[in-house]
Amino acid sequence: MAGIRWPPEESEHAHTRQGDVDAASHYSDDERSLAADSWSVKSEYGSTLDGDDSRQSDAVDALAAANFRPSDYSSDKEEPDVEVEHSMLGLQSHWDSAYAEELANFHEHGDAGEVWFGEGVMEIMASWTARVCLAVSAGLPAGSGNGLALAERGLGEGNVTDELASWSVLDLGTGNGVLLHALAKHGFTDLTGSDYSDGAIELAQAVAEREGLTNITFVVDDVLETKLERKFKLITDKGTLDAVGLHPDGAAHKILYWRSVTKLLEPGGVLVVTSCNNTKNELVEEVNAFIQSLRANGTSTREDKELYPSSNNWQPPTVEEGPVLEYIDHVRTYPTFRFGGSEGSQVCTVAFVLRA
């Protein structure tokens, strides 16, 4: 286990919601342990049991109408996955408690907190993301090493810096915000981090201030019911989708997640997702299933209508048209291991571009 911490039974810092406590009480210690074991490293972000009832109802209706279920996704694994285990890691009360503890630790000892998936994964993700963005800007294949080299050579050193500075970045479930620090080192300057935990945002602001990174904006925002009105050219997610899926209503919450991402991403923008609970193929299948459900069902809910503001000249999707999150590349340099005749890695990072 890497850094799993269950919330204390009682904490003056935790903003525990009654809905979270009621849901969590349904799980035995064995079930929590099994769910935690399936989550090999900590994530930054979960999802809340609370929320607007109509929002939940809309998502459940869409789930049923589109037959959008995790069990429908094909995988590159030889055997189908067992039913997804729910976990305390999917509850906001856990993260409120965890970040209250990390914030107190920061003020007392100066410790910035956990680096989810480790510093090595974070650095690979940041540098690889910068190269993918440059390739997309140059209209070259992101998955081609030659394409990336040509992009950097064609833009020139000064233009590379200017290009990355022009990319607006949103880090979903930013936690302590350190991924944004890594992206800043690679040339990104228009940086925003969002998290639904007040404690996470307070910690992220304090850590960034200590590091002299005053250009990063941090906001309290729940991706499942985002209030952000701005669109971003790059959206990063390091563990957020994983935690959303670990909520008791994870399948329905994933629909809300993908709706929000589609709303927040600029046409032509890039989404980079790092996950320890999904393979590359599973993430691609999940995205494709969501896009197909949008096309098949049109705009039947309030959230669907909000995805397509008229100011951007977007129209509601039909069976033949609509926004498409298209797979463009994945990280190929993470350490791998072999088990049962199959080869894989503990995490995957996948990039999609939004084709409007």
Salt bridges, closest charged atoms under 4 A:
GLU12 OE2 - HIS13 NE2 3.72
ASP29 OD1 - ARG32 NH1 3.83
ASP50 OD2 - ARG17 NH1 3.31
ASP52 OD2 - ARG302 NH2 3.62
ASP72 OD1 - ARG69 NH2 3.00
ASP81 OD1 - LYS77 NZ 3.31
GLU101 OE2 - ARG5 NE 3.74
GLU102 OE2 - ARG5 NH2 3.20
GLU102 OE2 - LYS42 NZ 3.59
GLU108 OE2 - HIS109 NE2 3.51
GLU114 OE2 - ARG5 NH1 3.69
GLU163 OE2 - LYS233 NZ 3.87
ASP190 OD2 - ARG230 NH2 2.38
GLU211 OE2 - ARG210 NE 3.30
GLU225 OE1 - ARG55 NE 3.14
GLU282 OE2 - LYS77 NZ 3.85
GLU286 OE1 - LYS254 NZ 3.16
GLU303 OE2 - ARG302 NH2 3.30
ASP304 OD1 - ARG259 NE 3.24
GLU326 OE2 - ARG355 NH2 3.38
ASP329 OD1 - ARG332 NH2 2.82
GLU343 OE1 - ARG338 NH1 3.18
